[in-house]
Amino acid sequence: MRLRVDPAKCQGYAICTEVAARHFTLDDWGYAQALVIDIDEADVPAVTEAIDECPVRAIRWIHGPPTGGAAPRPAPPAV
């Protein structure tokens, strides 16, 4: 599973860093950032709690291949 923190929504409550400290940190301005985007199954409950506890709903699950497994984009056509 993968997660995303929406920087436009985050208000810096930092609840996520308390609930799932292994996965979130605060940037220089006090807003949440994901330390790890690809979440192991064992860590899903803690991240889900952080998502549920976020008062502005700035964190969400996203669908897609793991970061290391994304297929490269094809090269643009030659001009």
Summary of the structure (lengths in Angstrom):
residues: 79
radius of gyration: 14.9
end to end distance: 39.1
largest distance: 52.3
contacts: 181
relative contact order: 0.28
helix: 27%
strand: 19%
